Amino acid sequence: MKLHLSAVVFLLVCSVFGIASNNQSQEGKDLIEKAAEKMNIFALPYFEMKGNVRIDNQGKPLEGTYLLLWNGPDQWREEINFPGYTEIQLGGKGVVFLKRNVDFMPLRINQLRTALGYGTAGNSVSMMSLTPRSDETIKRVKDRKVNGTKVKCAEIADQDKHTREVCVDASTGTLVREGAFLDKDMMPVGPKLFPRFLSYVQGGKPLAEVQVTELKTTEQFPSAAFAASRRIAFAARLHESQSISSGPQSVAAIPRGRKTIPCGRDSCRIYVDRGGR
């Protein structure tokens, strides 16, 4: 009889813990998905973003400008301009055209894209790709503080028991990046929220910063704003099944010629000609 009661108690305890675990998992999933959706400005039909950008140039700050025009995943334009460096990306249906005035993407430009939070789709630091993957499980949700801000964090583990945390600001319901990132001052754009300031930091030193000066919804931009000139001679052609749905893609630094490299969740066929010649 005692063994029977012990078995019943054991099963009840296991059942309670199982229910609690499932509740935590669902709570964490809902928490992250809602935060990611709230910050996904690329779900907006049309918008314009302008900003002042700064990178570390051998210990000295170098200032430039940033522009993004968004007509949807099949039509967008992005420009990055610094003294001595210019880059234009034009997104079309299944194709990204890129013109820049050097053979390689400089390290600081790559870090600037990382700071933006959407330049490397599918990357672990992208704000658009923090939701759990199919091979991951949410273990628990806990409260703590990040840089003095109260956050809720979901602990996520993969099949190899490697863990990571995704945190959400308890007051704004937005994602909080840690480690090399400092984002602050959320600003509204339509029903979405996006940081007014984003930065990439190493050893306490900011290496790339973005100060968003204007972010607004607009009417549809004219097609002429996205026309690729003949001098744009770099074409990254995506797989037919790949759609550009999470913003501009960050293309790795590659030499002149033809290469296949990772690009978001898929690969790109790359053709490079310096300076658009």
TIFI-921360 format. One record per residue (C-alpha): residue number from 0; residue in three letters; x, y, z. Coordinates in steps of 0.1 Angstrom, whole numbers, padded with zeros to 4 digits, m for minus. Last residue first. Layout:
BEGIN
{NUM; 'ALA'; {X; Y; Z}}
...
END
This chain:
BEGIN
{276; 'ARG'; {0333; 0489; m0640}}
{275; 'GLY'; {0312; 0493; m0609}}
{274; 'GLY'; {0340; 0505; m0587}}
{273; 'ARG'; {0354; 0470; m0583}}
{272; 'ASP'; {0338; 0442; m0603}}
{271; 'VAL'; {0323; 0414; m0583}}
{270; 'TYR'; {0300; 0386; m0593}}
{269; 'ILE'; {0285; 0366; m0564}}
{268; 'ARG'; {0262; 0336; m0565}}
{267; 'CYS'; {0244; 0338; m0531}}
{266; 'SER'; {0237; 0312; m0505}}
{265; 'ASP'; {0208; 0305; m0482}}
{264; 'ARG'; {0197; 0315; m0447}}
{263; 'GLY'; {0212; 0350; m0450}}
{262; 'CYS'; {0239; 0350; m0476}}
{261; 'PRO'; {0265; 0323; m0473}}
{260; 'ILE'; {0291; 0325; m0501}}
{259; 'THR'; {0293; 0313; m0537}}
{258; 'LYS'; {0321; 0331; m0556}}
{257; 'ARG'; {0328; 0348; m0589}}
{256; 'GLY'; {0355; 0374; m0593}}
{255; 'ARG'; {0370; 0402; m0572}}
{254; 'PRO'; {0378; 0393; m0537}}
{253; 'ILE'; {0352; 0387; m0509}}
{252; 'ALA'; {0342; 0405; m0477}}
{251; 'ALA'; {0309; 0389; m0467}}
{250; 'VAL'; {0276; 0403; m0480}}
{249; 'SER'; {0253; 0417; m0454}}
{248; 'GLN'; {0217; 0414; m0466}}
{247; 'PRO'; {0192; 0443; m0465}}
{246; 'GLY'; {0159; 0436; m0447}}
{245; 'SER'; {0143; 0406; m0432}}
{244; 'SER'; {0121; 0393; m0461}}
{243; 'ILE'; {0145; 0389; m0489}}
{242; 'SER'; {0130; 0358; m0505}}
{241; 'GLN'; {0149; 0326; m0511}}
{240; 'SER'; {0132; 0297; m0530}}
{239; 'GLU'; {0146; 0309; m0563}}
{238; 'HIS'; {0181; 0308; m0549}}
{237; 'LEU'; {0196; 0343; m0546}}
{236; 'ARG'; {0214; 0362; m0573}}
{235; 'ALA'; {0240; 0386; m0559}}
{234; 'ALA'; {0248; 0410; m0587}}
{233; 'PHE'; {0278; 0434; m0587}}
{232; 'ALA'; {0281; 0456; m0618}}
{231; 'ILE'; {0262; 0488; m0607}}
{230; 'ARG'; {0275; 0510; m0635}}
{229; 'ARG'; {0246; 0501; m0657}}
{228; 'SER'; {0223; 0518; m0633}}
{227; 'ALA'; {0199; 0499; m0611}}
{226; 'ALA'; {0165; 0516; m0607}}
{225; 'PHE'; {0153; 0517; m0571}}
{224; 'ALA'; {0143; 0554; m0567}}
{223; 'ALA'; {0128; 0553; m0603}}
{222; 'SER'; {0102; 0529; m0591}}
{221; 'PRO'; {0084; 0557; m0572}}
{220; 'PHE'; {0082; 0552; m0534}}
{219; 'GLN'; {0050; 0539; m0519}}
{218; 'GLU'; {0036; 0563; m0493}}
{217; 'THR'; {0056; 0567; m0461}}
{216; 'THR'; {0062; 0553; m0427}}
{215; 'LYS'; {0088; 0571; m0407}}
{214; 'LEU'; {0123; 0568; m0392}}
{213; 'GLU'; {0144; 0599; m0390}}
{212; 'THR'; {0176; 0607; m0372}}
{211; 'VAL'; {0187; 0572; m0363}}
{210; 'GLN'; {0220; 0574; m0346}}
{209; 'VAL'; {0241; 0544; m0356}}
{208; 'GLU'; {0274; 0535; m0339}}
{207; 'ALA'; {0304; 0513; m0348}}
{206; 'LEU'; {0335; 0506; m0329}}
{205; 'PRO'; {0324; 0517; m0294}}
{204; 'LYS'; {0350; 0510; m0268}}
{203; 'GLY'; {0341; 0491; m0236}}
{202; 'GLY'; {0364; 0462; m0246}}
{201; 'GLN'; {0344; 0458; m0278}}
{200; 'VAL'; {0312; 0477; m0286}}
{199; 'TYR'; {0287; 0477; m0315}}
{198; 'SER'; {0261; 0504; m0313}}
{197; 'LEU'; {0224; 0513; m0318}}
{196; 'PHE'; {0206; 0545; m0310}}
{195; 'ARG'; {0170; 0554; m0320}}
{194; 'PRO'; {0160; 0518; m0313}}
{193; 'PHE'; {0129; 0505; m0331}}
{192; 'LEU'; {0093; 0501; m0322}}
{191; 'LYS'; {0064; 0491; m0345}}
{190; 'PRO'; {0027; 0501; m0348}}
{189; 'GLY'; {0036; 0530; m0371}}
{188; 'VAL'; {0072; 0539; m0364}}
{187; 'PRO'; {0077; 0544; m0326}}
{186; 'MET'; {0111; 0552; m0311}}
{185; 'MET'; {0130; 0531; m0285}}
{184; 'ASP'; {0158; 0550; m0268}}
{183; 'LYS'; {0186; 0525; m0264}}
{182; 'ASP'; {0207; 0498; m0280}}
{181; 'LEU'; {0241; 0487; m0267}}
{180; 'PHE'; {0256; 0456; m0282}}
{179; 'ALA'; {0288; 0436; m0278}}
{178; 'GLY'; {0274; 0413; m0251}}
{177; 'GLU'; {0236; 0418; m0248}}
{176; 'ARG'; {0207; 0425; m0271}}
{175; 'VAL'; {0174; 0434; m0256}}
{174; 'LEU'; {0142; 0426; m0275}}
{173; 'THR'; {0112; 0448; m0271}}
{172; 'GLY'; {0082; 0445; m0247}}
{171; 'THR'; {0086; 0481; m0237}}
{170; 'SER'; {0084; 0478; m0199}}
{169; 'ALA'; {0097; 0442; m0193}}
{168; 'ASP'; {0125; 0446; m0219}}
{167; 'VAL'; {0129; 0412; m0235}}
{166; 'CYS'; {0158; 0388; m0231}}
{165; 'VAL'; {0170; 0359; m0253}}
{164; 'GLU'; {0194; 0336; m0236}}
{163; 'ARG'; {0217; 0309; m0250}}
{162; 'THR'; {0224; 0273; m0242}}
{161; 'HIS'; {0243; 0244; m0258}}
{160; 'LYS'; {0227; 0212; m0247}}
{159; 'ASP'; {0237; 0194; m0279}}
{158; 'GLN'; {0200; 0193; m0290}}
{157; 'ASP'; {0197; 0230; m0285}}
{156; 'ALA'; {0190; 0250; m0253}}
{155; 'ILE'; {0171; 0282; m0248}}
{154; 'GLU'; {0168; 0302; m0216}}
{153; 'ALA'; {0141; 0329; m0219}}
{152; 'CYS'; {0149; 0362; m0202}}
{151; 'LYS'; {0124; 0387; m0188}}
{150; 'VAL'; {0140; 0421; m0184}}
{149; 'LYS'; {0143; 0449; m0158}}
{148; 'THR'; {0168; 0475; m0170}}
{147; 'GLY'; {0199; 0484; m0149}}
{146; 'ASN'; {0223; 0475; m0177}}
{145; 'VAL'; {0205; 0441; m0180}}
{144; 'LYS'; {0184; 0431; m0150}}
{143; 'ARG'; {0168; 0398; m0141}}
{142; 'ASP'; {0135; 0378; m0144}}
{141; 'LYS'; {0134; 0342; m0154}}
{140; 'VAL'; {0119; 0320; m0181}}
{139; 'ARG'; {0127; 0283; m0184}}
{138; 'LYS'; {0139; 0256; m0207}}
{137; 'ILE'; {0130; 0268; m0242}}
{136; 'THR'; {0138; 0241; m0267}}
{135; 'GLU'; {0159; 0243; m0298}}
{134; 'ASP'; {0162; 0221; m0329}}
{133; 'SER'; {0133; 0239; m0347}}
{132; 'ARG'; {0149; 0273; m0341}}
{131; 'PRO'; {0139; 0295; m0312}}
{130; 'THR'; {0132; 0332; m0320}}
{129; 'LEU'; {0163; 0354; m0322}}
{128; 'SER'; {0163; 0358; m0359}}
{127; 'MET'; {0151; 0394; m0366}}
{126; 'MET'; {0173; 0410; m0340}}
{125; 'SER'; {0203; 0397; m0358}}
{124; 'VAL'; {0231; 0387; m0334}}
{123; 'SER'; {0227; 0350; m0340}}
{122; 'ASN'; {0230; 0355; m0378}}
{121; 'GLY'; {0200; 0344; m0399}}
{120; 'ALA'; {0199; 0377; m0417}}
{119; 'THR'; {0231; 0396; m0413}}
{118; 'GLY'; {0224; 0433; m0417}}
{117; 'TYR'; {0193; 0433; m0395}}
{116; 'GLY'; {0206; 0444; m0361}}
{115; 'LEU'; {0220; 0477; m0372}}
{114; 'ALA'; {0250; 0470; m0350}}
{113; 'THR'; {0259; 0440; m0372}}
{112; 'ARG'; {0258; 0463; m0403}}
{111; 'LEU'; {0282; 0487; m0385}}
{110; 'GLN'; {0304; 0458; m0376}}
{109; 'ASN'; {0306; 0448; m0413}}
{108; 'ILE'; {0314; 0484; m0422}}
{107; 'ARG'; {0341; 0484; m0396}}
{106; 'LEU'; {0357; 0452; m0411}}
{105; 'PRO'; {0359; 0468; m0445}}
{104; 'MET'; {0338; 0451; m0473}}
{103; 'PHE'; {0363; 0442; m0499}}
{102; 'ASP'; {0371; 0453; m0535}}
{101; 'VAL'; {0366; 0490; m0529}}
{100; 'ASN'; {0342; 0516; m0544}}
{99; 'ARG'; {0310; 0499; m0537}}
{98; 'LYS'; {0281; 0488; m0559}}
{97; 'LEU'; {0256; 0461; m0549}}
{96; 'PHE'; {0226; 0446; m0567}}
{95; 'VAL'; {0205; 0421; m0548}}
{94; 'VAL'; {0183; 0397; m0567}}
{93; 'GLY'; {0153; 0374; m0559}}
{92; 'LYS'; {0128; 0402; m0567}}
{91; 'GLY'; {0149; 0433; m0563}}
{90; 'GLY'; {0170; 0448; m0536}}
{89; 'LEU'; {0194; 0477; m0544}}
{88; 'GLN'; {0225; 0481; m0524}}
{87; 'ILE'; {0247; 0512; m0526}}
{86; 'GLU'; {0281; 0516; m0509}}
{85; 'THR'; {0305; 0545; m0506}}
{84; 'TYR'; {0339; 0547; m0488}}
{83; 'GLY'; {0366; 0573; m0488}}
{82; 'PRO'; {0348; 0598; m0466}}
{81; 'PHE'; {0318; 0577; m0454}}
{80; 'ASN'; {0285; 0568; m0472}}
{79; 'ILE'; {0262; 0539; m0467}}
{78; 'GLU'; {0232; 0536; m0490}}
{77; 'GLU'; {0203; 0511; m0489}}
{76; 'ARG'; {0175; 0508; m0515}}
{75; 'TRP'; {0144; 0485; m0514}}
{74; 'GLN'; {0121; 0467; m0538}}
{73; 'ASP'; {0112; 0430; m0535}}
{72; 'PRO'; {0111; 0428; m0497}}
{71; 'GLY'; {0088; 0458; m0494}}
{70; 'ASN'; {0090; 0494; m0507}}
{69; 'TRP'; {0117; 0503; m0482}}
{68; 'LEU'; {0141; 0532; m0485}}
{67; 'LEU'; {0172; 0530; m0463}}
{66; 'LEU'; {0198; 0558; m0458}}
{65; 'TYR'; {0229; 0560; m0438}}
{64; 'THR'; {0254; 0588; m0433}}
{63; 'GLY'; {0291; 0592; m0423}}
{62; 'GLU'; {0314; 0600; m0394}}
{61; 'LEU'; {0349; 0587; m0388}}
{60; 'PRO'; {0360; 0586; m0352}}
{59; 'LYS'; {0397; 0583; m0345}}
{58; 'GLY'; {0415; 0552; m0330}}
{57; 'GLN'; {0425; 0537; m0363}}
{56; 'ASN'; {0391; 0546; m0378}}
{55; 'ASP'; {0364; 0538; m0353}}
{54; 'ILE'; {0330; 0540; m0370}}
{53; 'ARG'; {0302; 0566; m0369}}
{52; 'VAL'; {0268; 0567; m0385}}
{51; 'ASN'; {0242; 0595; m0388}}
{50; 'GLY'; {0208; 0581; m0398}}
{49; 'LYS'; {0179; 0581; m0422}}
{48; 'MET'; {0152; 0555; m0424}}
{47; 'GLU'; {0122; 0555; m0448}}
{46; 'PHE'; {0092; 0533; m0447}}
{45; 'TYR'; {0068; 0513; m0469}}
{44; 'PRO'; {0046; 0482; m0463}}
{43; 'LEU'; {0057; 0477; m0427}}
{42; 'ALA'; {0067; 0441; m0419}}
{41; 'PHE'; {0103; 0452; m0424}}
{40; 'ILE'; {0100; 0472; m0392}}
{39; 'ASN'; {0101; 0440; m0372}}
{38; 'MET'; {0105; 0454; m0336}}
{37; 'LYS'; {0070; 0445; m0324}}
{36; 'GLU'; {0072; 0411; m0342}}
{35; 'ALA'; {0104; 0402; m0325}}
{34; 'ALA'; {0090; 0412; m0291}}
{33; 'LYS'; {0058; 0391; m0297}}
{32; 'GLU'; {0078; 0361; m0309}}
{31; 'ILE'; {0102; 0363; m0279}}
{30; 'LEU'; {0075; 0364; m0252}}
{29; 'ASP'; {0052; 0339; m0269}}
{28; 'LYS'; {0081; 0314; m0270}}
{27; 'GLY'; {0091; 0320; m0235}}
{26; 'GLU'; {0056; 0316; m0221}}
{25; 'GLN'; {0051; 0285; m0242}}
{24; 'SER'; {0083; 0269; m0228}}
{23; 'GLN'; {0075; 0280; m0192}}
{22; 'ASN'; {0040; 0265; m0195}}
{21; 'ASN'; {0054; 0233; m0208}}
{20; 'SER'; {0079; 0231; m0179}}
{19; 'ALA'; {0052; 0238; m0154}}
{18; 'ILE'; {0030; 0211; m0169}}
{17; 'GLY'; {0059; 0186; m0167}}
{16; 'PHE'; {0068; 0196; m0132}}
{15; 'VAL'; {0032; 0190; m0121}}
{14; 'SER'; {0030; 0156; m0139}}
{13; 'CYS'; {0063; 0145; m0124}}
{12; 'VAL'; {0050; 0154; m0089}}
{11; 'LEU'; {0017; 0135; m0095}}
{10; 'LEU'; {0036; 0105; m0108}}
{9; 'PHE'; {0058; 0104; m0077}}
{8; 'VAL'; {0028; 0108; m0054}}
{7; 'VAL'; {0011; 0079; m0071}}
{6; 'ALA'; {0042; 0057; m0069}}
{5; 'SER'; {0046; 0065; m0032}}
{4; 'LEU'; {0010; 0057; m0026}}
{3; 'HIS'; {0014; 0022; m0042}}
{2; 'LEU'; {0046; 0016; m0024}}
{1; 'LYS'; {0028; 0024; 0009}}
{0; 'MET'; {0000; 0000; 0000}}
END
